[in-house]
């Protein structure tokens, strides 16, 4: 997968896989696992999609180390504001079951 280099020096894959409206958790985990199998390493979710747990489960069960992935999730408008956003961020990391996010 090609990547673009950001001014910070980090790289972001040019193509990713989004799971908007994939709210069936078994189906979401299955499609993420299939996407990993064919080479996707960037995944985009959001707390409001209600599938962060499935995304994280598929990533953890892939057999690949976490640093091979670029994981993006988003804050919802009702969680905007410094303290609420920090809390929402921590909840997303917990939902995904990963140590860190690549883009929030």
NORKAUR-V982901 format. One record per backbone hydrogen bond with DSSP energy under -1.0 kcal/mol. NH is the residue of the N-H (numbers start at 1). CO is the residue of the C=O. E is the energy in kcal/mol with one decimal. If there is no record, write none. Layout:
NH:CO:E ; NH:CO:E
//
This chain:
4:12:-3.0 ; 6:10:-3.6 ; 9:6:-2.5 ; 12:4:-2.4 ; 14:2:-2.9 ; 17:42:-2.5 ; 19:44:-1.7 ; 22:19:-1.9 ; 28:24:-2.9 ; 29:25:-2.5 ; 30:26:-2.2 ; 31:27:-2.8 ; 32:28:-2.4 ; 33:29:-2.4 ; 34:30:-2.4 ; 35:31:-2.4 ; 36:32:-2.6 ; 37:33:-2.1 ; 38:34:-1.6 ; 39:36:-1.3 ; 40:35:-2.6 ; 43:70:-2.2 ; 44:17:-2.4 ; 45:72:-2.5 ; 47:74:-1.2 ; 49:46:-1.7 ; 50:47:-1.5 ; 55:51:-2.2 ; 56:52:-2.7 ; 57:53:-2.5 ; 58:54:-2.3 ; 59:55:-2.1 ; 60:56:-2.8 ; 61:57:-2.1 ; 62:59:-1.2 ; 68:65:-2.0 ; 69:66:-2.2 ; 70:41:-2.9 ; 72:43:-2.8 ; 73:103:-1.6 ; 79:76:-2.4 ; 80:77:-1.6 ; 85:81:-3.1 ; 86:82:-2.2 ; 87:83:-2.0 ; 88:84:-2.4 ; 89:85:-2.8 ; 90:86:-2.3 ; 91:87:-2.1 ; 92:88:-2.4 ; 93:89:-2.4 ; 94:90:-2.2 ; 95:91:-3.1 ; 96:92:-2.8 ; 97:93:-1.4 ; 98:93:-1.5 ; 102:71:-1.9 ; 103:71:-1.7
//
